[in-house]
Amino acid sequence: MKSGRLAVALLLVPPLVVFVGLYLLPLANIFVLSFFGFDRNTGRLGGVTLANYGKFLGDPFYLGILWRTLKLGVASTALALVLGYPVAYYLSRARGRRRAYLMLGILAPLLVSVVVRSFGWLVILGPNGLVNATLTSLRLVDEPLRLLYTETAIVLGLTHVFLSFMVLSIAAALDRIDPALLRAAQNLGASPRQAFVRVVLPLSLPGVAAGCLIVFTLATSAFITPALLGGPRVKVMSFLAYQQSLLLSDWPYGSAIAFVLLAITGTAVLLYLRLLERGRFGVVFR
């Protein structure tokens, strides 16, 4: 028994060392740094202060960027859910070679860099891109529409980038549903629609919740896609932290911005999980 526990401990030590050294310690360092002042003239750190957090929370401009970030995260999550649920449902019902091809199509985007996929949207939404070229050729518009550097462009890009996570999460929950439950519902007189609404949908909510949490957290913390499709005109929290830390060299304030986003996103996730545990969405997590 002791040798077995020792073997398990030895297996856990390397990943724990990597996790602590490459994640927890840098995160703790940034957290401590966020409480220091910064002199732009000398580039030196000052004493311990809460001025960085007060500066952010007391400025409507920064609060507006925070609100936009959360709004884009919610919009991207909702759109991914609307698009992803039918795909996941179809995937769960597919069999054989058709399921393999569908799974390949869902996983294939994950093999391509986020930068490449975001640049693809630049080609599609640009002034001379596919959308504007089609609209002008059909004489639906007189001049190209401004589609890039808007919140809509960011939502489309984020949804495209993270849609696979939503589909896979929901499909995993749908695959765990016992087919006997559907047959029982049909034997009791339920129509296919009633069986879906009363059996399939409630049992798939854990997958929906998992997919929403994954997409929301990834969308609110995304950097590349909002930076390319939103540009400096439509700023989000990740771009603001990058700007303060690397462009303006104000590491304490950039760290405070990052932790404000982390705190609010983490709080939203915890509240969401709390509601799920209490069965507010028709499902109880254990």
Buried (B, 14 or more C-beta within 10 A) or exposed (E): EEEEEEEEEEEEEEEEEEEEEEEEEEBEEBBEBBBBBBEEEEEEEEEEEEBBBEEBEEEEEBEEBBEBBBBBBBBBBBBBBEBBBEBBBBBBEBEEEEBEEBBEEBEEBEEEEBEEBBBEBBEBBBEEBEBBBEBBEEEEEEEBBEBBBBBBBBBBBBBBBBBBBBBBBBBBBBEEBEEEEBEEBBEEEBEEEEBBEEBBBEBBBBBBBBBBBBBBBBBBBBBBBBBBBBBEEBBBBBBBBBBBBEEEEBBBBBBBBBBBBBEBBEEBBEEBEEEBEEEEBEBEBE
